[in-house]
């Protein structure tokens, strides 16, 4: 079974695009993966295309050898955009290999250890406030946050995660200086930000009640001092975790020591080597692994390293439906899973882009038994939604 062709597809996803790799084998098997240029990664598609000659003609089943060959060929710049391209190729190879064998991808990972995956409703309020009018009922104030908390509870979800949403100029807005919105390179935290975060958490708690877990994602929006201050201020609120992206394992360990709530992070790290300093510094309660960036096979190695330090993991998953299904196979097979991220607010055409959509029951994602990732993009639907230019962060 030889890789005969490798193609890329891109379609409109509202404020970003969805991106896909399609591998066709000599026996007509098609393997798919989803990746994303919208999370600060312009150029992944070109990187995939540039690596294609090293993939075509290779046996589909030898995905580890192909990965290592691509890694060696790009070693000086293998992180970032190039690393994401290699991960996208690996994931499409896994889909094709599993379909060739007639098994779900989780069988390649040692088989599933769970049939249903606990999930949290990610970007809860963030999409509705930040991308006004695109996702569900728009949220403009804290009363809307309380109503959204009630919706999460009433729809049976047991956990939600939000980002930094602050009332400014009479309206609730997504604030992300780490992504340049607004541009403030000092990343300083003032009293109004702390007051706003406390009010945000309290509004969600008022609506969701005590049975729904609340997660707060601070992204790259502070430095160690600011994260530490916020963590201390939130000590009286019981959170599932505070999620932090920090380039300093020692700094993040300092935040963790000063936090009454668990600390998670790592979604932009590549490979075991980048995670190890965080594990060694005891900086993380939960390691967040992006299997879309790294490749799911490589991500299993990262989860194994985390287990060696008694750390559980959570998939980073805020892309399209195919990515959710891909992460479901990882989450089904990894013993040290804490919870899985998923976006419930969706664009009107999202369900049309794939053959099968994720199924949720009682706040869990149901693990299917279809071969491969369990769903394929519909090429006609992708072409019906032409991509937009540009790139943005969260």
Beta strands, then each sheet from edge to edge (+ up, - down):
strand 1: 3-12
strand 2: 17-25
strand 3: 30-35
strand 4: 116-121
strand 5: 159-162
strand 6: 165-168
strand 7: 171-174
strand 8: 213-217
strand 9: 241-243
strand 10: 263-265
strand 11: 286-289
strand 12: 312-315
strand 13: 340-342
strand 14: 360-361
strand 15: 364-366
sheet 1: 1+ 2- 3+
sheet 2: 13+ 4+ 15- 14+
sheet 3: 5+ 8+ 9+ 10+ 11+ 12+
sheet 4: 6+ 7-
end
